[in-house]
Each structure stands twice: as C-alpha cells, then as structure tokens.
Amino acid sequence: MKRRDRIVNKAAGVKIIRLVKRRADLTLAQFRDYWLTRHALHEQHAMATTPLQRVVASIATGEVALGGTEPPFDGMVALYFGSLEDARAAWSGTAAMREDAKNFVDPRSSPQIFADEYLVSEKQGAPGAMRRSGQLKTIRTISRRRDLTHAQFKDYWLDQHSTLERQVIETTSMQRITASFALPENSVVPEFDGLAELYFAKVEDIRAMFAGPVPAMMRKDEENFVQMNAPAVRLVAEEYVIGEKT
C-alpha cells in the first residue's frame, strides 16, 4: 500500500517559542497589522545580521478554540536557529527587534521556551498545499504528567501517542501535526513541556473535527502522559512565515 504520510521527523536545529499578548490599547486587528508590517521589518533585519534562520508568526483569528474561554494570549512567535548556541548568541543582536515589540506586545506575560520540533505526521501533498501567509492551525500547550520525567513524556508522545495522531491525519481533514518539546537546557523551569500545532485548510474543518469522536479518543490516551488538569493555552491562529534563510 502506498504510504500516505511521514511520521516523526525531527527538524534540524532548535527554536525559541514565545507566547504573546497584545497591548491593552490595541485591537486584535491593530496588533496583527503592526506585527506583519512594521515589526516584521525588525525580524527580517535580525535574520540578516544574526544566526536567526527563520521567523514564524502565529496570530489569533479571534475564534475561541475547542469550546474554551477567550485565550490569554493573542499570538506566538517561533524563532529558528541552527543550534542552541546560536540561539543564545543571537540574543544581543535581536535587541532592536525586542525593543520594537513593546509597541504592540504586553510585556508583562510572555512565556518562552527553547525547544526542538518534530513533524509527527502529515497528509501526502501537504507541504505543497501549506500557505506561507495565513495558514490556519490550532495551538495547544501541554504539561507532562507529574510522575514522568521530561524524557518519558517526550518518548511516550513520539513512540505511542503519535500512532493515534497518524490515524487522525488519515481519517479527518487535518493536514499536519507538529510537536515541540522544551529542551532540558532552558535557563528557567518552563511553564509548559510541549506544544502541539494542528494544521487545517479552513475553520469549518476545525469545528467538524472537534465536534466528532477524535477529541475523546485523544484525551483518553493523553491521560498516560499529560497532566490533564494543568492550565493549557488553546489558540486558533493563522501562521505567517515572516522570513527564512535559504
């Protein structure tokens, strides 16, 4: 049988993930517009002058995810580097980018982790179908079960839970699943241990999938490695590739 998707491929390098909330005096539209016009210029300059290789902005659509409440964050930025050393070395070179963030981001709460990223599964043809600007996805932060080490949490997700995620790719309209894991080298204890990104073609596909049997199936298996009562950020967002080195 022809293989329909790839499973658990580790991306090269590392990334910094930061959840951000818009400044209180800005609407979501103003927050989005500032980021994608003025702030994007600073991110692109940082790419040209530091080891920063790729910048991806994920900005909330305003859709309330999975029947939850309004999310505490309005977006997420992912900064990609070739190595952890490059990520740390680039800090001083991104000062202007971080200073400009004050013009549209609330500085009081921006959880951040150094992480590695895995492509868990995707439909055949998904890479060609993904949009660089406005790709729809859901984001969810995940905390490991308290009796598990970070390594055990990660191993269960990639070795066991990924088989269910593959089934979801094969049987629903979901296009791609990626998983990111906090690195042990984080300088402070991270506020979450993992992050799942689920990609879709349209918002109706999100609503249909989460109204069906898939969430219950996934939650049942998550009990084996996820702290189910831990706070989690759930966000419906559009993804924008601000820039990447070739």
RAHUVEN-V161329 format. One record per residue. N is the residue number from 0. OMEGA is omega in radians with two decimals (NA if undefined). D_FIRST is the distance of its C-alpha to the first C-alpha in whole Angstrom. Layout:
# RAHUVEN-V161329
N & OMEGA & D_FIRST
N & OMEGA & D_FIRST
This chain:
# RAHUVEN-V161329
0 & -3.14 & 0
1 & -3.13 & 4
2 & -3.03 & 6
3 & -3.12 & 9
4 & 3.06 & 12
5 & -3.06 & 14
6 & 2.95 & 16
7 & 3.01 & 20
8 & -3.12 & 21
9 & 3.06 & 25
10 & 3.10 & 27
11 & 3.04 & 29
12 & -3.12 & 33
13 & 3.07 & 34
14 & 2.97 & 35
15 & 3.08 & 38
16 & 3.11 & 38
17 & 3.04 & 41
18 & -3.06 & 41
19 & 3.07 & 44
20 & -3.11 & 46
21 & 3.06 & 48
22 & -2.99 & 52
23 & -3.09 & 54
24 & -3.11 & 55
25 & 2.96 & 52
26 & 3.09 & 50
27 & 3.13 & 46
28 & 3.12 & 46
29 & 3.09 & 49
30 & -3.14 & 47
31 & -3.08 & 44
32 & 3.14 & 46
33 & -3.10 & 48
34 & -3.00 & 45
35 & 3.11 & 43
36 & -3.04 & 46
37 & -3.07 & 49
38 & 3.12 & 47
39 & 3.11 & 44
40 & 3.10 & 47
41 & 3.11 & 48
42 & 3.12 & 44
43 & 3.07 & 44
44 & 3.11 & 47
45 & 3.09 & 46
46 & -3.09 & 43
47 & -2.98 & 45
48 & -3.12 & 47
49 & 3.09 & 45
50 & 3.11 & 42
51 & -3.03 & 41
52 & -3.05 & 37
53 & 3.09 & 36
54 & 3.11 & 37
55 & 3.08 & 35
56 & 3.04 & 37
57 & -3.00 & 36
58 & -3.07 & 38
59 & 3.09 & 39
60 & -3.02 & 38
61 & 3.07 & 41
62 & 3.08 & 38
63 & -2.98 & 39
64 & 2.89 & 36
65 & 3.10 & 34
66 & -3.11 & 38
67 & 3.11 & 40
68 & 3.11 & 43
69 & -3.04 & 44
70 & -3.13 & 42
71 & -3.14 & 44
72 & -3.10 & 43
73 & -3.14 & 42
74 & 3.13 & 40
75 & 3.03 & 38
76 & 3.06 & 39
77 & 3.14 & 36
78 & -3.03 & 38
79 & -3.13 & 36
80 & 3.12 & 37
81 & -3.11 & 36
82 & 3.08 & 38
83 & 3.12 & 40
84 & 3.10 & 43
85 & -3.13 & 42
86 & -3.14 & 42
87 & -3.12 & 45
88 & -3.08 & 47
89 & -3.02 & 46
90 & -3.09 & 48
91 & -3.12 & 51
92 & 3.13 & 50
93 & -3.09 & 48
94 & -3.13 & 52
95 & 3.11 & 52
96 & -3.13 & 49
97 & 3.10 & 50
98 & 3.14 & 53
99 & 3.13 & 52
100 & 3.14 & 50
101 & -3.13 & 53
102 & -3.13 & 53
103 & -3.11 & 50
104 & 3.02 & 49
105 & -3.04 & 51
106 & -2.98 & 52
107 & -3.07 & 52
108 & 3.09 & 49
109 & 3.12 & 46
110 & -3.06 & 44
111 & 3.02 & 42
112 & 2.86 & 40
113 & -2.99 & 38
114 & 2.89 & 35
115 & -2.97 & 32
116 & 3.11 & 28
117 & 2.92 & 25
118 & -3.08 & 22
119 & -3.14 & 20
120 & 3.06 & 17
121 & 3.08 & 17
122 & 3.02 & 15
123 & -3.12 & 13
124 & -3.11 & 17
125 & -3.13 & 19
126 & 3.13 & 21
127 & -3.10 & 22
128 & -3.09 & 23
129 & 3.14 & 25
130 & 3.06 & 29
131 & -3.09 & 31
132 & 3.07 & 34
133 & 3.12 & 34
134 & -3.06 & 30
135 & 3.11 & 30
136 & 2.95 & 29
137 & 3.12 & 30
138 & 3.08 & 32
139 & 3.02 & 33
140 & -3.04 & 35
141 & 3.07 & 34
142 & -3.10 & 37
143 & 3.06 & 36
144 & -2.95 & 37
145 & 3.14 & 40
146 & -3.13 & 40
147 & 2.97 & 37
148 & 3.10 & 37
149 & 3.13 & 36
150 & 3.12 & 33
151 & 3.09 & 32
152 & -3.12 & 32
153 & -3.12 & 30
154 & -3.13 & 28
155 & -3.12 & 27
156 & -3.03 & 26
157 & -3.09 & 23
158 & -3.03 & 22
159 & -3.05 & 22
160 & -3.12 & 23
161 & 3.11 & 20
162 & 3.06 & 17
163 & 3.12 & 19
164 & 3.07 & 19
165 & 3.09 & 16
166 & -3.14 & 16
167 & 3.11 & 18
168 & -3.07 & 16
169 & -2.97 & 14
170 & 3.14 & 16
171 & 3.14 & 19
172 & 3.11 & 21
173 & -3.05 & 21
174 & -3.04 & 20
175 & 3.03 & 21
176 & 2.99 & 22
177 & 3.11 & 24
178 & 3.09 & 27
179 & -3.05 & 30
180 & 3.09 & 32
181 & 3.13 & 36
182 & 3.09 & 37
183 & -3.07 & 39
184 & 3.07 & 42
185 & -3.04 & 42
186 & 3.07 & 46
187 & 3.12 & 47
188 & -3.07 & 45
189 & 3.13 & 42
190 & 3.04 & 42
191 & -3.04 & 39
192 & -3.11 & 36
193 & -3.14 & 33
194 & 3.12 & 32
195 & 3.06 & 29
196 & -3.09 & 28
197 & -3.01 & 26
198 & -3.10 & 25
199 & 3.10 & 25
200 & -3.09 & 26
201 & -3.04 & 29
202 & 3.11 & 31
203 & 3.10 & 30
204 & 3.08 & 27
205 & -3.10 & 28
206 & -3.11 & 31
207 & -3.09 & 28
208 & -3.09 & 26
209 & 3.01 & 29
210 & -3.10 & 30
211 & -3.05 & 28
212 & -3.03 & 26
213 & -3.09 & 25
214 & -3.14 & 28
215 & 3.11 & 29
216 & -3.11 & 26
217 & 3.14 & 26
218 & -3.13 & 30
219 & 3.14 & 29
220 & 3.12 & 27
221 & 3.11 & 30
222 & -3.13 & 32
223 & -3.09 & 31
224 & -3.09 & 32
225 & 3.00 & 33
226 & -2.91 & 37
227 & -3.12 & 37
228 & 3.12 & 40
229 & 3.08 & 41
230 & 3.14 & 41
231 & 3.04 & 38
232 & 3.06 & 38
233 & -3.00 & 36
234 & 2.92 & 36
235 & -2.98 & 34
236 & 2.94 & 35
237 & -3.08 & 34
238 & 3.12 & 33
239 & 3.04 & 35
240 & -3.09 & 34
241 & 3.12 & 38
242 & 3.07 & 37
243 & 3.10 & 36
244 & 3.13 & 37
245 & NA & 35
